[in-house]
Amino acid sequence: MSNKKKSLGSLRDQLKEAGLVTAKQVRKAEKGALRTDLRIKKGIEVDEAKQEVDAARNKKLAEDRQRNESLNQAAKEKALLAQVKQLVASNTQRQGGEVAYNFTDQKKIKKIYISEENKTQLNKGYLAIIKVGEEYDLVPEVVARKIEARSAESVLFLYDRSNEVVDEDDPYKDYPIPDDLEW
């Protein structure tokens, strides 16, 4: 006996060898399939069930794409928040103290207690107040700019020192506003 098996060929050949179909039936089926393909390509005869399946597939793809986009956006926001938390944790300058410092957070006045040194640095623009979650912290201006690039709503107070340029026509230029002015 030989270990070589006869190759089976196509289903059409197998059916012909078994005697289940005739050569005439095979030619007729091939011709009908070719005509159907041509009609579909030309748009003469369009299978409605196939159109419905295609429409459902396209709708599902669009929904999946939208869902993936929202998941990617959420992941990106989470990553930015983690970066902000890490920047604040590694660069905090807050010192506890008895000096109350008032600032606004979403149109609400908030108060934190800091040292006199921190207050002076805040008023001169060397420190900024940052909000991470429900916590407030102080970080250097350079770090605050980095945080602002990632999440602008996290930076609550940062004095802009570029406004310190004194106008030559200002009649009060010789009378600077003191940093320790409290009302």
Secondary structure, 3 states (H helix, E strand, C coil): CCCCCCCCCCHHHHHHHHCCCCHHHHHHHHHHHHHHHHHHHHCCCCCHHHHHHHHHHHHHHHHHHHHHHHHHHHHHHHHHHHHHHHHHHHHCCCCCCCEEEEEEECCEEEEEEECHHHHHHHHHCCEEEEEECCEEEEEEHHHHHHHHHHCHHHEEEECCHHHHCCCCCCCCCCCCCCCCCCC
